Amino acid sequence: MTGIDAGGRLRSSAVGITTALIGWFILVEVTSGILQGYYVPLFSDIVSHLGVHDSDVNWFEAAQLLLSALVVPVLAKLGDMYGHKRILLIATILTAGATWWLAFAGSFWSFLIAWALQGFYVVWLPLEIALIFERGRRSGHGVSATRRAAGLLVVGLQAGAIIGALAAGRIFAATSENLTLTLMIPAVAVTLVALVIWFGVPESEPVRGRRLDGGGFVLLALALLFVTSALTFLRLNGPGFVWTWVLLAAGLVAGAVFVRYELRQDDPAVDIRVLRKPEMWPVQATAALVGISLLGAQGPLSTYAGTDTALGYGLGLDATGRSNVIGVYLVSLIVGAVVFALTSRRASPRLVLIAASVLVGIGYLLFLPFHLELWQVLLNLSIAGLGSGALVAALPAAAAAAAPRGQTGIASGLTNTTKTIGGTFASAVFGVVLAAGAGAVASQTAASLGGYMAVWTICAVGGFVAAAVLLFVPKVAFADAEEVAVSPTVAE
């Protein structure tokens, strides 16, 4: 058989696997996107309903990020041990329960607890990636099938976010501003998607004889708890709050103890030896670096777009205009994910990752000279969004490809954890940087242009450093064995 024939059979087989698996998971990711986009336009009404201050919304994000950072590694490992579908279904049922709770929560603390528990949905994508990879692995096309599927899943995710953001306000108005009835809509969606998973998703083959490293997960949880709490206090209280640095130091110590403990375990919670592999550590590092702009820069983007142009910078947009800017960014993420799914068939996945990281760096670097006109901001965001969309799709798939059998779930899940840590760190630093410039200009509330320049510079540096880190990945990484055999130039 010729190389061309083998390559054609490889592609058709891999596409068949992807097509068979992707339909149900797109529905799951659309629902995930709805959860991420639906509540934002309603925050003002939620604050009024709960009788709290606008600033208390920060605690919702902090609580959910903290829980997601803690539970994703545990649930992903349980998926490797007992079946990824089983844990995906459990996580979805927990998310559905929390989402129904949100609809009927009548106090701040009740809403805060439910909002945190809703964060179980963040493990959906890593478990889906593991399911796709394990099913494709049986036919020898796990890597290529996962790459293309991941791109389509991210399309569903971002489309769901747009649908949620556009639908929330309209549903609220259509229900005569009945908040409880409005918040029941995403609960219905998650409940339906639990049925989709139960009846439509096949199970993976767990590796027998595994055990849950309870001690390792406790140490990991403590390290994440200390670090994320420190970063939350840094954002809310500034660098002068002493407990910020006490908690950060405790987190670093717990992290060091965790690494030493895991290296002595036969079946560790997180295999540090696998993380040291040249095709794994750059992926996890890139996830943290992309989290800086993907999760940390959205708040500054919104406030910059709303800053009064009388100050000599900013766009002076109202809420609708700011929503449109975010919408353009989300669309660029979708386009980036689609481009990744298409180009990964022909181009080296490693080179695609590097190019995507460079696009993120270029997009934010362009903010430094070009930020005074709406079209300039939209162009910069579109460039960065193309790269970010490709990276969101590529990183979990790349981690799964680099992991040994039985560790695909935890490997892909860790990309979410490191991305969350990167975003939390950036959000805290950006909050301090922007607050430092407030009041230094004509407005007593607006951040200074220098503060925004610092934010954009950090985001740009994060993208370029990610590209440099990915140069350490072996050229033949993230490809099916058949792809390498059929096309030796795949790594070029």
Secondary structure as UniProt FT lines:
FT   HELIX           3..38
FT   HELIX           40..42
FT   HELIX           43..50
FT   HELIX           54..56
FT   HELIX           57..82
FT   HELIX           84..104
FT   HELIX           108..117
FT   HELIX           118..123
FT   HELIX           124..137
FT   TURN            138..140
FT   HELIX           142..174
FT   TURN            175..176
FT   HELIX           179..200
FT   TURN            208..209
FT   HELIX           214..237
FT   TURN            239..240
FT   HELIX           242..262
FT   TURN            263..264
FT   HELIX           272..275
FT   TURN            278..280
FT   HELIX           281..294
FT   TURN            295..296
FT   HELIX           298..306
FT   HELIX           309..311
FT   HELIX           319..343
FT   TURN            344..346
FT   HELIX           349..365
FT   TURN            366..369
FT   HELIX           374..402
FT   TURN            405..406
FT   HELIX           408..437
FT   TURN            438..439
FT   HELIX           449..470
FT   TURN            471..472
FT   TURN            475..478
FT   HELIX           481..486
FT   HELIX           488..491
//
